[in-house]
Amino acid sequence: MSYGKGCVRVLYKIAVLGGLDTVLGFKALGLDIYPVSDSDEARSAFRRITQPDENYAVVYVEERISQALSAEIAKYSDKVTPAIILIPGRDGSQGLGLTALHDAVKRAIGADIL
């Protein structure tokens, strides 16, 4: 594939933020993992991950951790990258990911189709 003169090809990455038990399996898939044990670690890691020079296209955040990051996550709700996706932890879903998806579809389409 050829790119024009002056064009820069950016390789985007995927990050997973959550408890060690939740994120460890994603390492085998080649994703960057950020295991955290409390909300302060989570905030620090999330801020690092979402820096523009980190080039993350997708950031998966464990639902349990997302509650402490709600204000930070909200800043990215209308941005293309990084896409913040909530995932269930090892204890199962709290329904936050489904609610976030429902809200995103409603915003994008302008109506509640779900």
C-alpha positions in Angstrom: 0.0 0.0 0.0 1.4 3.4 -0.9 0.9 6.6 1.0 1.3 10.1 -0.4 4.3 12.2 0.3 4.1 13.6 3.9 1.4 11.1 5.0 2.1 9.4 8.2 0.6 6.0 9.0 -0.5 5.7 12.6 -0.7 2.3 14.2 -3.4 2.3 16.8 -3.3 0.1 19.9 -5.9 -1.4 22.3 -5.7 -1.2 26.1 -7.5 -3.1 28.8 -7.8 -1.4 32.3 -9.2 -3.3 35.3 -8.4 -5.8 38.0 -5.6 -8.3 37.4 -7.9 -11.2 37.1 -9.9 -9.4 34.5 -7.1 -8.1 32.3 -4.6 -10.9 32.4 -6.3 -13.0 29.7 -6.2 -10.1 27.3 -2.4 -10.1 27.4 -2.4 -13.4 25.5 -4.3 -11.7 22.7 -1.5 -9.1 22.4 -3.4 -6.2 24.0 -1.8 -3.8 26.4 -3.0 -4.4 29.9 -3.2 -2.1 32.8 -4.0 -4.0 36.0 -5.1 -1.7 38.8 -6.2 -2.4 42.4 -7.9 0.9 43.5 -9.5 4.0 42.1 -6.3 6.1 42.4 -4.3 3.7 40.3 -7.2 3.5 37.8 -7.4 7.3 37.4 -3.6 7.5 36.9 -3.5 4.7 34.4 -6.6 6.0 32.5 -5.0 9.5 32.2 -1.8 7.9 30.9 -3.7 5.7 28.4 -5.8 8.5 27.0 -2.9 10.9 26.2 -2.9 11.6 22.5 0.6 10.4 21.9 -0.3 6.9 23.3 -2.3 6.2 20.1 -5.0 3.9 21.7 -8.0 3.5 19.5 -9.9 1.4 22.0 -9.7 1.3 25.8 -11.6 -1.5 27.5 -12.5 -0.6 31.1 -13.8 -3.1 33.6 -17.2 -2.0 34.8 -16.2 -2.1 38.5 -13.4 0.4 37.8 -15.5 2.6 35.5 -17.6 3.8 38.4 -14.6 5.6 39.8 -13.7 7.0 36.3 -17.2 8.2 35.3 -16.2 11.9 34.9 -13.0 11.0 32.9 -14.9 8.5 30.7 -17.6 11.1 30.0 -15.1 13.4 28.4 -14.6 10.8 25.6 -18.3 10.0 24.9 -18.4 12.2 21.8 -14.8 11.5 20.6 -13.8 9.0 17.9 -10.7 7.9 19.7 -10.1 6.4 22.0 -13.4 4.5 22.1 -14.1 3.6 25.8 -15.8 0.3 26.1 -17.0 -1.1 29.4 -16.5 -4.8 29.9 -17.7 -7.1 32.7 -15.2 -8.2 35.3 -14.6 -11.7 36.5 -17.6 -11.5 38.9 -20.0 -10.9 35.9 -21.7 -7.9 34.5 -23.2 -5.0 36.5 -25.1 -3.9 33.4 -23.1 -0.7 33.0 -21.6 -1.7 29.6 -25.1 -2.4 28.2 -26.4 0.9 29.5 -23.5 2.8 28.0 -24.1 1.1 24.7 -27.8 1.8 24.8 -27.0 5.5 25.5 -24.5 5.7 22.7 -26.9 4.2 20.1 -29.6 6.6 21.3 -27.3 9.6 20.9 -26.1 8.5 17.5 -29.5 7.8 16.0 -31.5 10.3 17.9 -34.1 7.8 19.0 -34.4 4.8 21.4 -34.4 1.8 19.0 -33.3 -0.7 21.6 
